Amino acid sequence: MDFDLSEEQQLIYQYGDQLAQRFDRKYWMENAATHRFPTEMFQQIADDGFLGVMVPESYGGAGLGLFEMTLFMEGLANNGIPLLSLVVSSTMSLPLIARYGTEEQKQRYLPDLCAGRTKFCFAITEPGAGSNTPEITTIARKSGAGYLLSGQKTFITDANDADFALVVTRTTPRSEVTRKTDGFTLFLVDLKAPGVDRAEIDIRVPMPESQWQLFFDDVQLTEADALGEFGRGFDILFDTLNPERIVVAAICSGLGRYALGRAVEYACEREVFSGPIGAYQGLQHPLAESKALLEAASLMTLKAAWCFDHNRPTGEAANTAKLTAADAGIKAVDASIQCFGGNGFTGDYGIYEIYPMVRLLKTAPVSREMILNYIGEKVLGLPRSY
Ligand SMILES: Cc1cc2nc3c(=O)[nH]c(=O)nc-3n(C[C@H](O)[C@H](O)[C@H](O)COP(=O)(O)OP(=O)(O)OC[C@H]3O[C@@H](n4cnc5c(N)ncnc54)[C@H](O)[C@@H]3O)c2cc1C
């Protein structure tokens, strides 16, 4: 067992420190305040070769794995830069196309995506189905030589800026399949196609990305727009949902670390009564406990990424990483806010604004309860409650 990072992996982990010299937390917050997509930073990330971390070099990527993607995302978040766009594009969409796409699809999409010339969003969630994904009703029905897509998706990150969406659809209605996870197909959908419409959702969490409802009204698709095997879409979904959980865990650990760093600095300088407030154990112990929990979660996150890259069962580690990192991140940010006293709530110090994002990640992309359901049932073997 080797816990050392290679020189290349260390550089990837430190890339966030380098990027933050030009695009720092202040830049991120300025964009986050108005849900403006951080085009300049995104392009810089593309130019530095990081959008396609998990895409083979022959298609414009770096040919690395989820482990490196996780290091990259955690390194950004360590600097207070959590980019959900990189979750839905670089972690979910691009590697799936690289793994399951036809040669024509890979040539068509990947080089442009890696270069930042085009963007993908990922559309699973529906208002009616919620966490119960097998109940989604968006359907692609056979029509002549192609398919007509109809239905509605919700909370789709970047659906306005993205050129394409990876859409999880039914190709056979739920009533006609015996196993509820049968009859799904993933489609690559051009968001400029006739019949696609969107409406913005008013999200109160400061973040550059915006969230959208997507409506499909008989959008014309061809057979060549399907990604992977027809009717087996659910099977390939886990190749993207586990990575999503893993990089989101990395974001939580990084944000927690960023908040802690700020709090430690403040707690060493601020003097009330007889000395620096960081000496008071009422403040010191929550910071120390958070540090320990964050590092444990971060280690579990890397283990999960390693499992994925080595084709090992990944569900247990991915869910454990997401659960522990989200909890540790929230605890760390809360303990950090406490150190700042009243200043914790001011724009000048910018500490309170870290909380909404880390709190969001307890609920999305998969809620704490659904993770505990997974661990209860699939890991411990307890009976299903729903
Ligand atoms: C900012 C943001 C960005 C997002 N981006 C995307 C995206 O890009 N693409 C996409 O497809 N989706 C996206 N989502 C959707 C996200 O994945 C869902 O919001 C999340 O999975 C929860 O589903 P839901 O909102 O329908 O909640 P619901 O399923 O309605 O659940 C509501 C509550 O009930 C609990 N609950 C439900 N069932 C059970 C059960 N069996 N046992 C215990 N508790 C249960 C849940 O844990 C939750 O707390 C995003 C959401 C947000 C807020």
The ligand as an SDF file (V2000), in Angstrom:
LIG
                    3D

 53 58  0  0  0  0  0  0  0  0999 V2000
  -28.2270   23.4160   -6.7730 C   0  0  0  0  0  0  0  0  0  0  0  0
  -28.6700   22.0910   -7.2890 C   0  0  0  0  0  0  0  0  0  0  0  0
  -28.0560   21.5740   -8.4170 C   0  0  0  0  0  0  0  0  0  0  0  0
  -28.5080   20.3690   -8.9690 C   0  0  0  0  0  0  0  0  0  0  0  0
  -27.9660   19.9260  -10.1590 N   0  0  0  0  0  0  0  0  0  0  0  0
  -28.5190   18.8690  -10.7860 C   0  0  0  0  0  0  0  0  0  0  0  0
  -28.1040   18.5170  -12.1070 C   0  0  0  0  0  0  0  0  0  0  0  0
  -27.2330   19.1490  -12.7070 O   0  0  0  0  0  0  0  0  0  0  0  0
  -28.7110   17.4490  -12.7130 N   0  0  0  0  0  0  0  0  0  0  0  0
  -29.6880   16.7360  -12.1070 C   0  0  0  0  0  0  0  0  0  0  0  0
  -30.2100   15.7890  -12.7080 O   0  0  0  0  0  0  0  0  0  0  0  0
  -30.1190   17.0530  -10.8420 N   0  0  0  0  0  0  0  0  0  0  0  0
  -29.5640   18.0950  -10.1780 C   0  0  0  0  0  0  0  0  0  0  0  0
  -29.9950   18.4650   -8.9160 N   0  0  0  0  0  0  0  0  0  0  0  0
  -31.0740   17.6980   -8.2800 C   0  0  0  0  0  0  0  0  0  0  0  0
  -30.6190   16.9210   -7.0410 C   0  0  0  0  0  0  0  0  0  0  0  0
  -29.8940   15.8010   -7.4510 O   0  0  0  0  0  0  0  0  0  0  0  0
  -31.8740   16.5860   -6.2430 C   0  0  0  0  0  0  0  0  0  0  0  0
  -32.3790   17.8020   -5.7200 O   0  0  0  0  0  0  0  0  0  0  0  0
  -31.5880   15.6110   -5.1220 C   0  0  0  0  0  0  0  0  0  0  0  0
  -31.2400   14.3590   -5.6590 O   0  0  0  0  0  0  0  0  0  0  0  0
  -32.8060   15.4310   -4.2170 C   0  0  0  0  0  0  0  0  0  0  0  0
  -33.9480   15.1520   -4.9770 O   0  0  0  0  0  0  0  0  0  0  0  0
  -35.2730   16.0310   -4.7900 P   0  0  0  0  0  0  0  0  0  0  0  0
  -34.9050   17.4570   -4.7840 O   0  0  0  0  0  0  0  0  0  0  0  0
  -36.2900   15.6040   -5.7860 O   0  0  0  0  0  0  0  0  0  0  0  0
  -35.7810   15.6560   -3.3350 O   0  0  0  0  0  0  0  0  0  0  0  0
  -36.8920   14.5900   -2.9620 P   0  0  0  0  0  0  0  0  0  0  0  0
  -36.6200   13.2860   -3.6380 O   0  0  0  0  0  0  0  0  0  0  0  0
  -38.2350   15.1960   -3.1260 O   0  0  0  0  0  0  0  0  0  0  0  0
  -36.6030   14.3680   -1.4110 O   0  0  0  0  0  0  0  0  0  0  0  0
  -37.0300   15.3170   -0.4130 C   0  0  0  0  0  0  0  0  0  0  0  0
  -36.4930   14.8760    0.9460 C   0  0  0  0  0  0  0  0  0  0  0  0
  -37.0380   13.5920    1.2610 O   0  0  0  0  0  0  0  0  0  0  0  0
  -35.9850   12.6890    1.5700 C   0  0  0  0  0  0  0  0  0  0  0  0
  -36.3620   11.3450    1.0920 N   0  0  0  0  0  0  0  0  0  0  0  0
  -36.9040   11.0080   -0.1170 C   0  0  0  0  0  0  0  0  0  0  0  0
  -37.0510    9.6730   -0.1910 N   0  0  0  0  0  0  0  0  0  0  0  0
  -36.5720    9.1650    0.9720 C   0  0  0  0  0  0  0  0  0  0  0  0
  -36.4490    7.8400    1.5060 C   0  0  0  0  0  0  0  0  0  0  0  0
  -36.8070    6.7600    0.8210 N   0  0  0  0  0  0  0  0  0  0  0  0
  -35.8990    7.6920    2.7290 N   0  0  0  0  0  0  0  0  0  0  0  0
  -35.5070    8.7790    3.4720 C   0  0  0  0  0  0  0  0  0  0  0  0
  -35.6130   10.0360    3.0170 N   0  0  0  0  0  0  0  0  0  0  0  0
  -36.1330   10.2270    1.7900 C   0  0  0  0  0  0  0  0  0  0  0  0
  -34.7820   13.2040    0.7970 C   0  0  0  0  0  0  0  0  0  0  0  0
  -33.5740   12.7490    1.3740 O   0  0  0  0  0  0  0  0  0  0  0  0
  -34.9690   14.7050    0.9210 C   0  0  0  0  0  0  0  0  0  0  0  0
  -34.4140   15.1490    2.1260 O   0  0  0  0  0  0  0  0  0  0  0  0
  -29.5440   19.6440   -8.3310 C   0  0  0  0  0  0  0  0  0  0  0  0
  -30.1350   20.1550   -7.1660 C   0  0  0  0  0  0  0  0  0  0  0  0
  -29.7210   21.3670   -6.6650 C   0  0  0  0  0  0  0  0  0  0  0  0
  -30.4400   21.9210   -5.4350 C   0  0  0  0  0  0  0  0  0  0  0  0
  1  2  1  0
  2  3  1  0
  2 52  2  0
  3  4  2  0
  4  5  1  0
  4 50  1  0
  5  6  2  0
  6  7  1  0
  6 13  1  0
  7  8  2  0
  7  9  1  0
  9 10  1  0
 10 11  2  0
 10 12  1  0
 12 13  2  0
 13 14  1  0
 14 15  1  0
 14 50  1  0
 15 16  1  0
 16 17  1  0
 16 18  1  0
 18 19  1  0
 18 20  1  0
 20 21  1  0
 20 22  1  0
 22 23  1  0
 23 24  1  0
 24 25  2  0
 24 26  1  0
 24 27  1  0
 27 28  1  0
 28 29  2  0
 28 30  1  0
 28 31  1  0
 31 32  1  0
 32 33  1  0
 33 34  1  0
 33 48  1  0
 34 35  1  0
 35 36  1  0
 35 46  1  0
 36 37  1  0
 36 45  1  0
 37 38  2  0
 38 39  1  0
 39 40  1  0
 39 45  2  0
 40 41  1  0
 40 42  2  0
 42 43  1  0
 43 44  2  0
 44 45  1  0
 46 47  1  0
 46 48  1  0
 48 49  1  0
 50 51  2  0
 51 52  1  0
 52 53  1  0
M  END
$$$$
